[in-house]
Amino acid sequence: MTLKFSFPLAWFAIFPLLLSAQIPQGGRPGGQFNSAQFNIGRFYGKVVDESKKPIAYASVQLTSMRFDSVSRSMQEKIVAGQLTQENGEFSLEGLPIRGQFTLKINYMGYATYEQKVAFDIKMPGGNGGGGIGNMAASVDKDLGNIVLQTSSQMLKEVTVSAEASQVTLALDKKVYRVDKDGVAAGGTAEDAMKNIPSLNVDLDGNLTLRNAAPQLFVDGRPTPLSLDQIPADAIESVEVITNPSSKYDASGGGAGIVNIVLKKERRIGYNGSIRAGLDMRGRANLGGDLNVREGKLNAFIGANLNQRRSLSSGSTDRQNLFGDPATDVFQASDSENKGYFGMIRGGLDWFINNRNTLTVSSTFNRGQFNSFDDQTIRTDFLDSNRVIERTQNSLRNTENERNFRNYGGQILYKYLFPKEGKEWTADVNYNHSKSEGQGLFTTTYSDFNPPLETRQRQTNDGSNDFFTIQTDFVNPLNSSMKIETGARAAIRNFRSQNATFVEEVQVPGFADNYKFNDQVYAAYGSFSHTFPKWGYQLGLRAESSTYTGTLIDNNTSFSNDYPFSLFPSAFVTYKLNEADNLQMSFTRRINRPNFFQLIPFPDFSDSLQISIGNPGLKPEFTNSVELSYQNVFSKGHNLLTSIYYRRSNDLITRYQYPEFNPTRNDTVVVSTYANANSSTAYGLEFTMKNTFWEKIELTSNVNFYNSIIDASNVETSLKNEQFSWFVKENLSIRLPESFTVQFSGSYQSRTAVSADGGGGRGGRGGGGGGGWMGGPTNTAQGYSIPVWFVDFSVRKDLWNRKASITLNVQDIFRSRKQGSYVESSAFIQETWRRRDPQLARVNFSWRFGKFDTSLFRRKNTRIETEGMEGGF
């Protein structure tokens, strides 16, 4: 095309667009005007803080005043919106080029930013009109760097950003971003939880929050998954709620809720990541995720595959005070656990319109683990003065294999009312888990000639179906008052089939086949009211629960019914000044016994004791009171202090006693569960987040705690009082050349907490573990020994932070040694274990994406008209 034709063609191409800018709102020349054809405008810019550091994931909204046919008045409507990228940039595209707009930017801990914006379209050839290129550029407007000012407001969360992790400390919950945690890279949720203040994870993956077992959620709903079945690379953040309100499920006792939020994007365009890693034992981890949003649809998918080879060692020394003759038993073990687990999750968001959203998602988990354990056992037979008369030596080899599968789906619907803040949500969740496995136990008594060998085998096959349906409604009455209501139904069906063989001859047991059904129906309501200096929230939750367990072979049933239970909650917050807030809260909660605590089938994986559940367990009820104080300092310093007290009735506790076992033809120690009279716990916790010179970030957590357990109803005069404390530090240092070094350390003193996990219980039927399966419980007969460890990682960011390579080493000083001391009228026992010290792992991660409103075409009028300027 020759130059003389450039101007006419360009003019006829753009003239209708410019003409539309001059037509009044109600005008429709020729009756054919379609404003959607002229939605070609773009506003773009970058959001930064006061130090010019980019703010990622800030909410950007563009609104304008439009006529509402329902109210027949002008109403503010959302035209476009998105979250900023990691570098703080945003781009709002496909905008009308006529009219005035308001740009609103929000981010936790910062004051809301508002700016009036418009496209200044000028006709060519007139005064100040410029050329066609200038006119085209006017619909592609750069808003520059937008600076957000820090702010501290009552009942608002305060965010402290960090390169390695992002911490949000608020009065009602604490949120920890773990997607950039170098120590956890390539590991599981166990590795991620170790670095989070208030939380502790033992060697078997049992999670505690302030020395008690919390309820585990994934994406806001209870999960049957265990921590070792969730890859750390799939987690975006972890929410810790120490004293949940009536809005949340009342289960979990007084320990609160830990909610794992999995990665999911809704940004326009496409983005994702690819991850790979290898540990020093040659075990790999692979993963990736992809998110695509185009128009009204947002699709997401993620997958992870982790191999594992875990090595552990341990020792148990026990003085038996029963039997004739009395015995001392010493057991040393070396174990290897190897296998894999994989996870696939995906879904689709359908933004039907500005008010209706439908989300469908599903997950699938699959895993296989094989463990091998060699136990060397020495038994000393003693006379009346406890002098050794003779010694017996034996070697026990254990081979366990376990397979598990888990799949689930969720449908979520959300409706936004025209009234701001008013919304209704409803969701349906279904999850199915299945596991099967067997254990082979071979014991060789070397003192006999020839050596005597015995064989024992256990098989298990279990399944779990978990169905929930929930609805929630939020209605702000005005700018200071709000009501929330909701209802929930949860139904769980478990089935376990087990068998025990001695020398391949089945030994019939009364609990070989067992099933139970658990149903919980709930409804809640809350009212909140805020004032300039203070605010309060009152809530009440009603739950009806029933549990029925059946021993299938003899048709014997056990049941616990609580037709109607009330769980009130109350929160009062007072704003001392711009930087200091106070909150007092009260809640009542319930802790229902889990699967392994109920199933009456014996587990022989530990040669020194048999573990068995108690189908007659009752739920425990807990009243909790917490007083929190938050101080927000300048320059990224934040302090949260909490004083807490809780009282539990019918506490579920570990209890051990001697009993003659006909299968083994001797007296053994049986470990089971019982409802103690009560327990009282109180403590003081400090959590501080500090940032120094924008390079060093330190998160500190200290907890002082005292517990008193009254189990005199189980055994005369059985009480246990234990003072405990722990400290946790997480240090991140940003170095030159895009290096980041991270240290994470923890020390925990004696605690009155006993771990349920480990041993053969992990391979039992019932669905493969999870928050409803196992976990630490209180014990009235001893304590856990002190334990400390330090983990280390170094990360190098590559290619303008689009990729990174991380080296991490766990337990660098080989100090993480978990154990317990138990004393009763029948025995005194000391136990310790160590797993995977100084294990090193290398991981690589690459992030990609395109921040675009369309995957198939790009509207950039600045570039398209760049060559036209030469024709004028």
C-alpha positions in Angstrom: 0.0 0.0 0.0 1.3 3.4 -1.0 1.7 6.2 1.5 -1.0 8.4 0.0 -3.7 5.8 0.8 -2.5 5.3 4.5 -4.4 8.3 5.9 -7.8 7.7 4.3 -7.9 4.0 5.2 -6.7 4.6 8.8 -9.2 7.4 9.2 -12.2 5.2 8.0 -11.0 2.4 10.3 -10.9 4.5 13.4 -13.6 7.2 12.7 -16.5 5.1 14.0 -14.7 4.6 17.3 -14.0 8.2 17.7 -17.5 9.2 16.6 -19.0 6.9 19.3 -17.1 8.9 21.9 -19.1 12.0 20.9 -22.5 10.3 20.9 -24.6 10.9 24.1 -25.4 7.8 26.3 -28.9 7.5 24.9 -28.1 8.2 21.3 -28.4 5.4 18.7 -27.7 6.8 15.2 -29.4 4.8 12.6 -30.8 2.6 15.4 -27.8 0.2 15.0 -25.3 1.5 17.6 -23.7 -1.3 19.6 -21.4 0.0 22.3 -19.8 -3.5 22.8 -18.0 -3.0 19.5 -16.0 -0.1 21.0 -14.8 -1.8 24.2 -11.1 -1.4 23.2 -9.8 0.7 26.1 -7.0 -0.4 28.4 -5.7 1.0 31.7 -2.5 -0.5 33.0 0.0 0.3 35.7 2.0 -1.0 38.7 1.1 -1.1 42.4 3.9 -0.5 44.9 4.4 0.2 48.6 6.0 3.3 50.1 9.4 1.8 49.6 8.6 1.3 45.9 8.5 -2.5 46.4 5.9 -4.3 44.2 2.7 -5.5 45.9 1.6 -8.8 44.5 -2.1 -10.0 44.5 -3.6 -6.6 45.3 -7.2 -6.3 44.3 -7.8 -3.9 41.4 -11.3 -2.8 40.5 -12.7 -0.4 37.9 -16.2 0.9 38.5 -18.5 3.4 36.9 -22.0 4.8 37.5 -24.7 3.0 35.5 -28.5 3.2 35.5 -30.0 0.3 37.4 -33.4 -0.8 36.0 -34.5 -2.4 39.3 -34.0 0.5 41.6 -34.4 3.0 38.7 -31.4 5.0 39.9 -27.7 5.4 39.2 -25.7 2.7 40.8 -22.0 2.0 41.0 -21.2 -1.1 38.9 -17.9 -3.1 38.5 -16.6 -2.8 35.0 -13.4 -4.9 35.4 -11.2 -6.3 38.0 -8.2 -8.6 38.7 -5.3 -9.2 41.1 -1.8 -7.7 40.5 1.0 -10.0 39.3 4.0 -10.8 41.4 5.8 -7.8 40.1 2.8 -5.5 41.0 1.6 -4.9 37.4 -2.0 -5.0 36.3 -3.8 -4.5 33.0 -7.6 -3.9 32.6 -8.6 -4.5 29.0 -11.6 -4.5 26.8 -13.0 -1.3 28.4 -15.5 1.2 27.1 -13.7 4.3 25.9 -16.5 6.6 26.9 -17.4 7.9 30.4 -15.8 8.4 33.8 -14.4 5.6 35.9 -13.2 5.0 39.4 -10.1 2.9 40.0 -10.1 1.1 43.4 -7.1 -0.8 44.8 -7.2 -2.8 48.0 -4.7 -4.9 49.9 -4.6 -6.1 53.5 -2.7 -3.7 55.7 -2.9 -0.8 53.3 -5.4 2.1 52.9 -7.8 1.8 50.0 -6.6 3.7 46.9 -9.2 5.5 44.7 -8.6 7.5 41.5 -10.9 9.0 38.9 -9.8 7.9 35.4 -11.0 8.4 31.8 -9.9 8.0 28.2 -9.1 11.5 26.8 -10.1 11.0 23.2 -9.4 13.9 20.8 -10.3 14.2 17.2 -7.5 14.4 14.6 -6.7 17.6 12.8 -8.3 19.9 15.4 -6.6 22.1 18.0 -4.4 19.8 20.1 -5.9 16.8 18.3 -2.6 15.3 17.2 -2.4 12.4 14.7 -4.1 9.0 14.5 -1.3 7.4 16.6 -1.9 9.9 19.4 -5.6 9.1 19.3 -5.0 5.4 19.3 -2.6 5.8 22.2 -5.3 7.6 24.2 -7.3 4.4 24.5 -4.2 2.6 25.9 -3.5 4.6 29.1 -0.6 4.1 31.4 -1.5 5.0 35.0 2.1 4.7 36.2 3.3 3.5 39.6 0.5 3.6 42.2 1.7 3.9 45.8 -0.4 2.3 48.6 -0.1 3.8 52.0 0.1 1.5 55.1 -2.9 1.5 57.4 -3.9 -0.2 60.7 -7.7 -0.5 61.2 -9.8 -2.3 63.7 -11.0 -5.7 62.7 -8.7 -5.6 59.7 -5.7 -7.9 59.1 -2.2 -6.5 58.9 0.1 -8.1 56.4 3.9 -8.2 56.6 5.4 -9.2 53.3 8.4 -11.4 53.1 10.4 -12.9 50.2 10.5 -16.4 51.7 7.0 -16.3 53.2 4.2 -13.9 53.8 2.7 -13.7 57.3 -0.6 -12.2 58.1 -1.2 -11.8 61.9 -4.7 -11.0 62.8 -6.7 -11.3 66.0 -9.0 -14.1 64.7 -6.5 -16.1 62.7 -2.9 -16.2 61.4 -2.1 -16.9 57.7 1.2 -18.2 56.5 2.2 -18.3 52.9 4.4 -21.4 52.3 4.6 -21.4 48.5 8.0 -19.8 48.7 9.3 -21.7 51.7 12.6 -23.1 50.7 12.8 -25.6 53.6 9.5 -27.2 52.5 10.2 -27.3 48.7 9.9 -30.8 47.3 8.5 -32.2 50.5 5.0 -32.8 52.0 2.7 -30.8 54.1 4.6 -32.2 57.1 7.6 -30.1 56.1 5.5 -27.0 55.5 3.8 -27.2 58.9 7.1 -27.5 60.8 7.9 -23.9 60.0 4.6 -22.4 61.1 4.3 -20.7 64.5 2.0 -22.4 67.0 2.2 -25.7 65.1 4.4 -28.8 65.8 4.7 -32.0 63.8 6.1 -35.2 65.2 8.0 -37.9 63.2 4.8 -39.7 62.3 3.2 -36.6 60.9 0.9 -35.9 63.8 0.0 -32.2 64.0 -0.4 -30.2 67.3 -1.6 -26.7 67.9 -0.7 -25.4 71.3 -0.1 -29.0 72.5 -3.4 -30.4 71.3 -4.7 -31.9 68.0 -6.5 -29.4 65.7 -9.0 -30.2 63.1 -7.4 -30.3 59.6 -9.1 -28.6 56.7 -8.2 -28.4 53.0 -9.7 -25.4 51.2 -12.1 -24.7 54.0 -13.5 -28.2 54.4 -12.6 -31.3 56.6 -10.3 -33.7 54.8 -9.6 -37.5 55.1 -6.0 -36.9 53.8 -3.0 -37.0 56.1 -0.2 -34.5 55.9 2.2 -36.9 54.2 -0.4 -37.3 51.3 -0.4 -33.5 50.5 2.7 -32.2 48.5 4.1 -29.0 50.0 4.5 -27.6 46.4 0.7 -27.7 46.0 0.1 -25.5 49.0 -0.3 -21.8 48.7 -1.0 -20.9 52.4 -1.9 -22.2 55.8 -4.5 -20.6 58.0 -4.3 -21.1 61.8 -7.5 -20.4 63.7 -6.9 -20.9 67.4 -10.4 -20.2 68.7 -12.9 -20.7 65.9 -16.3 -19.0 66.0 -19.7 -20.7 65.7 -19.4 -20.3 61.9 -16.9 -23.2 61.8 -17.5 -26.9 62.4 -17.5 -27.5 66.2 -15.4 -30.6 65.9 -11.7 -30.7 66.9 -11.9 -29.9 70.6 -10.3 -26.8 71.9 -7.2 -27.0 69.6 -8.8 -25.0 66.8 -8.5 -25.4 63.0 -5.6 -25.6 60.6 -6.8 -24.9 57.0 -4.5 -25.8 54.1 -5.2 -23.6 51.0 -4.1 -25.2 47.8 -2.8 -23.2 44.9 -5.4 -21.9 42.5 -5.3 -18.8 40.2 -8.1 -16.7 38.7 -6.0 -14.2 36.9 -6.9 -13.4 33.3 -4.7 -15.2 30.8 -2.7 -18.3 31.6 -0.1 -19.1 34.1 1.5 -22.1 35.8 4.6 -23.7 37.0 6.7 -26.8 36.6 8.7 -28.4 39.4 11.2 -31.2 39.8 13.5 -32.3 42.6 15.8 -35.1 43.8 17.0 -36.1 47.2 20.3 -37.6 48.3 18.7 -41.1 48.2 17.8 -40.8 44.6 14.1 -40.2 45.2 12.5 -37.7 42.8 9.6 -35.4 43.1 7.8 -33.9 40.0 4.9 -31.5 39.8 3.2 -28.8 37.8 0.1 -26.7 37.6 -1.7 -24.7 34.9 -4.4 -22.1 35.1 -6.3 -20.7 32.1 -8.9 -17.9 32.3 -10.7 -16.7 29.2 -13.9 -14.8 29.3 -16.4 -16.5 31.7 -14.4 -19.6 32.2 -11.4 -20.3 34.5 -9.8 -23.8 34.3 -7.1 -25.1 36.6 -5.2 -28.4 37.0 -2.3 -29.5 39.1 -0.4 -32.7 39.6 2.4 -34.0 41.9 4.3 -37.2 42.1 6.6 -37.8 45.1 8.9 -40.8 45.7 10.1 -41.5 49.2 12.7 -43.6 51.0 12.7 -42.9 54.7 15.2 -44.4 57.2 14.6 -44.4 60.9 16.0 -45.9 64.1 14.8 -46.2 67.6 15.0 -47.9 71.0 12.6 -48.9 73.8 13.6 -49.8 77.4 10.9 -51.2 79.7 10.8 -52.5 83.2 7.8 -54.8 83.7 6.5 -54.7 87.2 4.1 -57.6 86.7 4.6 -61.3 86.1 6.7 -63.9 87.8 9.5 -63.7 87.2 9.7 -60.0 86.5 11.4 -58.9 83.3 13.4 -56.0 81.7 13.0 -55.7 78.0 15.4 -53.8 75.6 14.4 -53.3 72.0 16.4 -51.6 69.2 15.0 -51.1 65.7 16.1 -50.0 62.2 13.4 -49.2 59.7 13.1 -48.4 56.0 10.0 -47.1 54.4 9.8 -46.6 50.7 7.2 -45.9 48.1 5.4 -43.1 46.3 2.3 -41.0 46.3 0.7 -38.9 43.6 -2.0 -36.2 43.6 -4.0 -34.8 40.7 -6.5 -32.0 41.2 -8.4 -29.8 38.7 -11.6 -27.9 38.2 -13.5 -25.2 36.4 -15.0 -21.9 37.5 -17.9 -20.6 35.5 -18.5 -16.9 36.0 -22.1 -17.0 34.7 -22.5 -13.3 35.2 -21.4 -10.6 37.7 -23.5 -12.2 40.4 -23.4 -15.9 39.8 -20.4 -18.2 39.9 -20.3 -22.0 39.7 -17.2 -24.1 40.5 -16.7 -27.8 39.9 -13.5 -29.4 41.2 -12.1 -32.9 41.9 -9.0 -34.6 43.3 -7.4 -38.0 43.1 -4.7 -39.4 45.3 -2.8 -42.7 44.9 0.0 -44.1 47.0 2.0 -47.2 47.9 4.4 -47.6 50.8 6.4 -50.7 51.9 8.2 -50.7 55.2 10.9 -53.1 56.5 11.7 -53.1 60.2 14.4 -55.1 62.0 14.0 -55.3 65.8 16.6 -56.7 68.1 15.1 -57.7 71.4 16.8 -58.7 74.7 14.7 -59.9 77.6 16.3 -60.2 81.1 14.4 -62.4 83.5 14.9 -61.2 87.1 14.6 -62.6 90.6 12.8 -61.0 93.5 15.7 -58.5 93.9 15.6 -57.7 90.2 18.9 -59.4 89.6 19.3 -61.0 86.2 18.8 -64.8 86.3 18.8 -65.5 82.5 18.6 -63.6 79.2 16.6 -64.3 76.1 17.6 -62.8 72.7 15.4 -62.6 69.6 15.2 -60.9 66.3 11.9 -59.7 64.8 11.6 -58.8 61.1 8.5 -56.9 60.0 7.4 -56.4 56.4 4.4 -54.1 55.9 2.8 -53.1 52.6 0.1 -50.5 52.2 -1.8 -49.1 49.2 -4.3 -46.3 49.4 -6.5 -44.4 47.0 -8.6 -41.3 47.5 -10.8 -39.4 45.2 -13.3 -36.6 45.8 -15.4 -33.9 44.1 -16.9 -30.6 45.0 -19.6 -28.4 43.5 -19.7 -24.8 44.8 -22.3 -22.1 43.9 -21.9 -18.4 44.9 -24.5 -15.7 44.4 -23.7 -12.0 45.0 -26.7 -9.8 45.8 -26.9 -6.2 44.4 -26.3 -5.0 48.0 -22.6 -4.8 48.6 -21.3 -7.6 50.9 -24.5 -9.6 50.8 -23.9 -13.1 49.4 -25.1 -16.7 49.5 -23.0 -19.8 48.9 -23.8 -23.5 48.8 -21.5 -26.5 48.2 -21.6 -30.3 48.0 -18.6 -32.4 48.8 -18.0 -36.1 48.4 -14.8 -38.1 49.2 -14.1 -41.8 49.0 -10.9 -43.4 50.4 -9.8 -47.0 50.3 -6.7 -48.7 51.6 -5.5 -52.3 51.9 -2.3 -53.8 53.2 -0.8 -56.6 55.2 2.0 -57.0 57.7 4.3 -60.1 58.1 6.0 -60.5 61.5 8.7 -63.1 61.8 10.4 -63.6 65.2 13.5 -65.8 65.6 14.6 -66.8 69.1 18.3 -67.4 68.8 18.9 -68.9 72.2 17.2 -72.2 71.2 19.1 -74.9 69.4 18.1 -75.0 66.6 16.7 -71.4 66.7 12.9 -71.2 67.1 11.0 -69.2 64.5 7.4 -68.0 64.7 5.3 -66.3 62.0 2.4 -64.0 62.3 0.5 -62.1 59.6 -2.2 -59.4 59.6 -4.3 -58.2 56.7 -6.5 -55.2 56.5 -8.9 -53.7 54.0 -10.9 -50.6 54.8 -12.9 -47.9 53.1 -14.4 -44.6 54.0 -17.2 -42.5 52.3 -17.5 -38.9 53.5 -20.3 -36.7 52.3 -21.0 -33.0 53.3 -23.4 -30.4 52.1 -23.2 -26.8 53.4 -24.8 -23.4 52.8 -23.9 -20.0 54.2 -25.6 -16.6 54.0 -24.1 -13.2 54.8 -26.2 -10.0 55.0 -24.8 -6.6 56.1 -27.7 -4.8 57.7 -25.8 -1.5 57.3 -22.2 -0.4 57.3 -21.6 -1.5 60.9 -24.0 -4.5 61.5 -23.9 -7.9 59.8 -25.7 -11.2 60.3 -24.4 -14.6 59.1 -26.3 -17.9 59.0 -25.7 -21.3 57.7 -26.4 -25.1 57.8 -24.3 -28.2 57.3 -24.8 -32.0 57.1 -21.9 -34.4 57.3 -22.2 -38.2 56.9 -19.3 -40.6 57.2 -19.4 -44.4 56.6 -16.4 -46.6 57.5 -15.8 -50.2 57.0 -12.8 -52.3 58.1 -12.0 -55.9 57.4 -9.1 -57.5 59.3 -7.6 -60.9 59.8 -4.8 -62.3 62.0 -2.9 -65.5 61.1 -0.4 -67.4 63.3 1.7 -69.9 61.3 -0.8 -69.2 58.4 -3.7 -70.4 60.6 -6.4 -67.7 61.0 -7.1 -66.8 64.6 -10.7 -65.7 64.8 -11.2 -62.4 66.6 -14.3 -60.6 67.8 -13.3 -57.4 65.9 -12.1 -58.7 62.6 -15.0 -57.0 60.7 -16.1 -53.6 61.9 -18.1 -50.7 60.5 -19.5 -47.5 61.8 -21.7 -44.6 60.7 -21.2 -41.0 61.9 -23.7 -38.3 61.2 -23.6 -34.6 62.2 -26.2 -32.0 61.4 -25.6 -28.4 62.3 -27.0 -24.8 61.9 -25.5 -21.6 63.1 -26.2 -17.9 63.3 -24.1 -14.9 64.3 -24.5 -11.1 64.6 -21.6 -8.6 64.5 -21.6 -4.9 65.3 -18.7 -2.5 64.9 -18.2 1.0 66.4 -15.4 3.5 65.8 -13.4 2.1 68.8 -14.8 -1.4 69.4 -16.9 -4.2 68.0 -18.4 -7.5 69.0 -19.7 -10.7 67.4 -22.2 -13.1 69.1 -22.8 -16.6 67.6 -24.6 -19.8 68.3 -24.2 -23.2 66.7 -26.5 -26.2 67.2 -25.4 -29.7 66.3 -27.1 -33.1 66.4 -24.8 -36.1 66.2 -25.1 -39.8 66.2 -22.5 -42.6 66.0 -23.2 -46.3 65.5 -20.5 -48.9 65.4 -21.1 -52.6 64.6 -19.1 -55.7 65.0 -20.3 -57.5 61.9 -19.4 -61.1 62.9 -21.4 -61.2 66.1 -23.8 -58.4 65.3 -22.9 -56.3 68.3 -23.5 -52.5 68.2 -22.1 -49.5 70.0 -23.7 -46.1 69.8 -23.3 -42.5 71.1 -26.1 -40.1 70.5 -26.2 -36.4 71.2 -29.5 -35.3 69.8 -29.0 -31.6 70.5 -25.8 -29.7 71.6 -25.3 -26.0 71.6 -22.0 -24.3 70.9 -22.0 -20.5 71.7 -19.2 -18.1 70.7 -18.5 -14.5 71.6 -15.8 -12.1 70.4 -15.2 -8.5 71.6 -12.5 -6.3 70.0 -11.3 -3.0 71.2 -9.1 -0.5 69.3 -6.7 1.1 71.8 -5.2 3.3 69.0 -4.0 3.1 65.4 -1.4 0.4 66.3 -2.9 -1.5 69.2 -5.9 -3.8 69.3 -7.4 -6.1 72.0 -9.7 -9.1 71.5 -11.5 -11.3 74.0 -13.2 -14.5 72.8 -15.1 -17.5 74.2 -16.1 -20.7 72.3 -17.4 -24.1 73.1 -16.3 -27.1 70.9 -16.5 -30.9 70.7 -13.8 -33.5 70.0 -15.3 -36.7 68.6 -13.2 -39.9 68.7 -11.5 -40.8 65.4 -11.5 -44.1 63.6 -8.3 -45.6 65.2 -9.5 -44.6 68.6 -12.7 -46.5 68.1 -11.8 -49.7 66.2 -11.5 -52.6 68.6 -9.2 -54.7 66.3 -5.7 -55.3 67.9 -2.5 -54.2 66.2 0.6 -56.3 66.8 3.2 -54.2 64.9 5.0 -53.2 68.1 6.4 -56.3 69.8 6.2 -54.8 73.3 2.6 -53.7 73.2 -0.7 -54.2 71.5 -2.7 -51.2 70.3 -6.5 -51.4 70.3 -9.4 -48.9 70.1 -12.3 -48.4 72.4 -15.7 -48.4 70.7 -17.3 -47.1 73.8 -15.5 -43.7 73.7 -17.6 -40.6 74.2 -16.9 -37.2 72.7 -15.1 -34.6 74.8 -16.5 -31.1 75.2 -14.2 -28.0 75.6 -14.8 -24.5 76.7 -12.1 -22.0 75.6 -11.3 -18.4 76.5 -8.6 -16.3 74.8 -7.4 -12.8 75.2 -5.2 -11.4 72.4 -3.3 -8.2 72.0 -1.8 -7.0 68.7 0.7 -4.2 68.2 1.6 -3.0 64.7 5.0 -1.3 64.7 6.4 0.7 61.9 8.8 -0.7 59.3 7.4 -4.2 59.2 7.3 -5.1 62.9 4.3 -6.9 64.3 3.5 -8.5 67.7 0.6 -10.7 68.6 0.3 -11.9 72.2 -2.4 -14.4 73.4 -3.4 -15.7 76.9 -5.6 -18.7 76.6 -7.5 -21.1 78.9 -9.5 -24.2 78.1 -11.4 -26.8 80.2 -12.4 -30.2 78.8 -14.8 -32.8 80.1 -14.6 -36.5 79.2 -11.1 -36.0 77.8 -10.0 -38.7 75.3 -6.6 -39.9 76.7 -4.1 -42.7 76.1 -4.2 -45.5 78.7 -2.0 -48.6 79.0 -2.5 -51.7 81.1 -1.2 -55.3 81.3 -3.4 -58.1 80.0 -3.0 -61.8 79.2 -3.1 -62.4 75.4 -4.1 -65.9 74.3 -2.7 -65.4 70.8 0.8 -64.8 72.2 0.2 -66.9 75.3 1.7 -64.4 77.6 0.9 -61.1 79.4 1.4 -58.0 77.2 0.9 -54.3 77.6 -2.3 -53.1 75.9 -2.4 -49.5 74.7 -5.9 -48.1 74.3 -8.0 -45.0 74.9 -10.3 -43.9 77.7 -12.4 -40.9 78.7 -10.8 -39.1 81.6 -12.8 -37.0 84.0 -11.4 -33.7 82.8 -8.4 -31.6 81.8 -7.4 -28.0 82.3 -4.9 -26.1 80.2 -3.8 -22.5 80.2 -0.9 -20.7 78.5 0.7 -17.6 77.1 1.9 -17.2 73.5 4.0 -14.6 71.7 4.3 -14.3 67.9 6.4 -11.6 66.4 7.3 -10.8 62.8 10.3 -8.4 62.2 11.8 -7.0 59.1 15.3 -5.5 59.2 16.8 -3.4 56.4 14.3 -5.0 53.9 16.7 -7.9 53.7 16.4 -9.9 57.0 13.0 -11.2 58.2 12.6 -13.1 61.4 9.4 -14.8 62.7 9.5 -15.8 66.4 7.0 -17.8 68.3 7.1 -18.7 72.0 4.5 -20.6 73.9 4.3 -21.4 77.7 1.7 -23.9 78.6 0.5 -25.9 81.7 -1.9 -28.9 81.5 -3.6 -30.9 84.3 -5.3 -34.2 83.4 -7.6 -35.9 85.9 -8.0 -39.6 85.1 -8.9 -40.8 88.5 -12.0 -42.4 87.1 -9.8 -44.7 84.9 -7.3 -45.5 87.6 -7.4 -44.5 91.3 -5.4 -41.3 92.0 -4.3 -41.1 88.3 -3.5 -37.4 87.6 -0.9 -35.7 85.5 0.3 -32.1 85.6 2.9 -30.9 83.2 4.4 -27.5 82.4 5.6 -27.2 78.8 7.1 -24.6 76.6 8.4 -24.3 73.0 10.1 -21.8 70.9 10.2 -21.6 67.1 12.3 -19.3 64.9 12.2 -18.8 61.1 15.0 -16.6 59.7 15.1 -15.5 56.1 18.1 -13.5 54.7 18.1 -12.0 51.2 21.6 -11.9 49.7 23.0 -10.3 46.6 22.8 -12.0 43.3 19.2 -13.2 44.0 20.2 -15.6 46.8 17.9 -16.3 49.8 19.0 -18.2 52.9 16.5 -19.6 55.3 16.9 -21.2 58.8 14.0 -22.8 60.6 14.5 -24.1 64.2 12.3 -25.4 66.9 12.6 -26.5 70.6 9.8 -28.2 72.5 10.1 -29.2 76.2 8.3 -32.1 77.9 4.7 -32.3 77.0 1.7 -34.3 78.2 1.0 -35.4 74.7 1.3 -38.9 73.3 1.6 -39.6 69.5 -0.9 -42.0 68.0 0.8 -42.4 64.7 3.4 -44.7 63.4 3.8 -48.5 63.6 1.2 -50.6 62.0 -1.6 -48.2 62.6 -0.6 -46.2 59.6 -1.5 -49.2 57.4 -4.8 -50.1 59.0 -8.0 -50.1 57.1 -10.2 -47.2 56.9 -9.1 -45.0 54.1 -5.5 -44.1 54.5 -5.2 -41.7 57.4 -6.1 -38.1 57.9 -7.5 -35.7 60.4 -10.3 -37.9 61.4 -8.1 -41.0 61.6 -5.1 -40.5 63.9 -3.2 -37.8 65.7 -1.6 -36.9 69.0 -3.7 -37.3 72.2 -3.2 -36.4 75.8 -1.8 -39.0 78.2 -2.3 -39.3 81.9 0.6 -41.7 82.4 3.7 -39.8 81.3 5.2 -37.2 79.0 7.0 -36.7 75.7 10.7 -36.0 75.9 12.2 -32.7 74.8 13.1 -32.4 71.1 14.8 -29.7 69.0 16.0 -29.4 65.4 17.2 -26.9 62.8 16.4 -27.0 59.0 18.3 -25.0 56.3 17.7 -24.0 52.8 19.3 -21.7 50.1 17.5 -20.5 47.0 18.7 -18.9 43.9 16.2 -17.0 41.7 16.8 -17.1 38.0 15.6 -15.4 34.9 14.1 -12.3 36.5 12.5 -14.5 39.2 10.7 -16.7 36.8 12.6 -19.7 38.0 14.4 -20.8 41.1 16.7 -23.6 42.3 16.6 -24.6 46.0 18.8 -26.8 48.2 17.4 -27.8 51.6 18.7 -29.9 54.4 16.5 -31.1 57.3 17.7 -31.7 60.8 21.2 -30.5 60.1 22.5 -31.3 63.6 20.9 -34.8 63.8 19.1 -33.7 66.9 15.4 -34.4 66.1 14.9 -37.3 68.5 11.3 -38.0 69.5 10.4 -40.1 72.5 8.3 -40.6 75.6 8.4 -41.7 79.2 5.5 -43.7 80.6 5.1 -44.8 84.2 2.3 -46.9 85.7 1.7 -49.5 88.3 2.5 -52.2 85.7 5.6 -50.9 84.0 8.1 -48.1 83.4 9.0 -47.4 79.7 11.3 -45.1 77.8 11.2 -44.8 74.0 12.9 -42.7 71.4 13.0 -42.6 67.6 14.9 -40.6 64.9 13.9 -40.4 61.2 15.8 -39.0 58.2 18.4 -36.7 59.8 20.5 -34.5 57.5 18.5 -35.4 54.4 19.3 -33.1 51.5 17.1 -32.3 48.6 17.5 -30.2 45.4 14.5 -28.7 43.7 13.9 -26.6 40.5 10.8 -24.5 39.8 9.9 -22.6 36.7 6.9 -20.2 36.6 5.4 -19.1 33.3 2.3 -17.2 32.1 0.8 -14.4 30.0 -1.2 -11.7 31.6 -3.8 -11.2 28.9 -7.5 -10.9 28.4 -7.4 -13.1 25.4 -5.2 -16.1 24.7 -5.8 -15.9 20.9 -5.6 -12.2 20.1 -3.9 -9.1 21.5 -5.3 -5.6 21.3 -2.4 -3.2 21.4 -3.3 -0.2 19.4 -0.1 1.5 20.3 1.9 -1.1 18.4 -0.6 -1.6 15.6 -0.5 2.2 14.7 3.2 2.7 15.3 4.0 2.6 11.6 1.2 5.1 10.7 2.9 8.2 12.1 5.2 8.3 9.0 2.2 9.0 6.8 1.3 12.4 8.3 
